[in-house]
Amino acid sequence: MTGPDTAHPDNNDERPTERTGGRHSGPPANPAPQVPPPATADATPQAPPPATPDAAPAPDADTADEIHTPTRALPIMHTPGDASEPTVAISTITNTSDDAGFEPTVAISTITSDGPSSDDVDDLATAPVVHEKPETSTDRTTALLQAARAWLNQDPDPETQAQLRVLINAVDDGDTAALSNLHSRFDTRLAFGTAGLRGEISAGPNRMNRVLVSQAAAGLATYLRRHAAAGVTPSVVIGYDGRKNSQVFATDTAAIMAGAGVRAILLPRLLPTPVLAFAVRHLDASCGVMVTASHNPPNDNGYKVYLGGANNGAQIVSPDDKAISTEILRVAADEHVLHLPRGSYETAEEDVVHAYIAATAGIAHTPRAQVNAVYTAMHGVGWDTTRRVLEKAGFDLPTLVDAQIAPDAAFPTVAFPNPEEPGALDLAYESAREVGAELIIANDPDADRLAVAIPDLSSASGYRRLSGNEVGAILGWRAAAMAPASDPDALPPVEAGTLACSIVSSPALHAVADAYGLRFTETLTGFKWVSRVPNLVYGFEEALGYLVNPGTVRDKDGISAAVALLSLVSDLKSEGTTLAGYLDLFSEKFGHFASGQISVRVSELSTITLVMTRLRESPPTHVGRIRVDEIDDFRWGLGELPPSDVLRIRLTDGSRVMVRPSGTEPKLKVYIDTRCTVGTLVERRSAAQAALDELDRGMRALIA
């Protein structure tokens, strides 16, 4: 395992129970397989229920084939006399975030033999030996070139055509580097899953391009027709952002969907992802497609799919992803992209955008005080819609980071278009210093995430970016205070509003729910799970994703989150305080929560497997000098949650450590959360940070 790398980006509803000793959750003794009911072609798809006390969600794409069974506990033996006082400090680690909702996939081929089976031979000892001619590298290269030429013959894009011709010619001339390049494009294909599709724009099935997108559109259209009610024409609304080829991919999708008999509606222009998520429900569409790669590198693009009806406009989950993938693979095997029928599609009126603006502005009351803010769109599509929402809500417009305000697919001023990345907010800090801003708000390129920074004289830039957990906690407090009141000393009723977050997000939201008599639900990572929680009042994920208006949008929304935050800061300013002061009040009321991440990049994915196996087979009794209370293994599911490759380590001081492989990169991710509820504010901060430092040091030793 190589050294630490910067990171890219609980409890169930029951009240905490007393724990009296260490334990490690293990596999069930006699797992009983669950047999799913047979699927029918005309059945209406039912969304898997989310993680709630009443119903367990279905596994996601990576875990759906595993058996969901209870776990049992194995004891952890402690050595007497070990101290647990945290004293060790470490250097600061810069945190970034991956897109937790995107899971890795593995392509598996089934190999069958042409030789006789045991059923065909009476005496295996005298059976003839089948001699097969081994495939040579020449055979493999010939097959590869045939596949590449077949792909080239159906590619409508001159740019990727040219790429592929150059590679094919170079391989014909014996260029080994070109051969390796061609293998990387054709040996597998971008897998369609709960995250849809996402990858580098280039030629070949393992890249994003017009051939792959056309196959996806045709396969999705077949899925929608098969699952439509009798006599009902399915519909799809399609949006796109300002990335390279986004509009091209969107119009290809619309034309192919229309040609396949689906009513296709293209949004009127490039728009943020939340507008598309809103449009699925607003237009009562069967499906939504958003062409975006969020904050991926400039040459990436992607394809997100939402479902209407019983899914309420949320992103797809299993088994819908597998059903759609099956149709896409059928198209890829049987159809020629240039021969797919294309039809006339509709272009939505601006009315759908106006409706989103009105609904989003409506989450804030008339400002009690105007806020001196700075805004950056990170070269994305957020500003025009954000501007119109702020104007309608009555807020003064913020100072703009002019160099980053217009959509630009090259993202020229940032090394990586993610507001969590080091340096991404430098121009915003510069603009904020010039105007003495009280607040910095930043959207990522498709505006479904929000980053926030506040003045901080101890920082060299004069500002400090708040973590996703900090923003998530204070927006959760705002949501809880606005929800219908319940008795915090009684168990929340079934119909009570629910606060929800992912299992790797701060437990602070659970403390808020308890204080306000609301229900709390934790989900697996990804907003496809958070957005499906019943009676949802508010949900968030530590990777800068917030859902403050679930009645309007069933996905994270960086624009509505910005409005909610500005409204909060406006109220605080009218009362003579700031967002920094509000964070202090949070720590005084709920305890001080501190969070940290460790991200370790590996050269071989097997290294991560070895580390996870070691932690399971030899569970630690201490992390650093803090004693382990229990370790929960999510491999077979845990509580109401489906199976996932995650370990949760609970410490006797109330701290928590989550360990999981990254969903998008060859990294092992560790999330650390500590809490202190006693002493003065200064003492709480100091104790929580000391525990965080100790656990950080201890986990680095354990995963080394």
Disulfide bonds with the S-S distance in Angstrom:
none
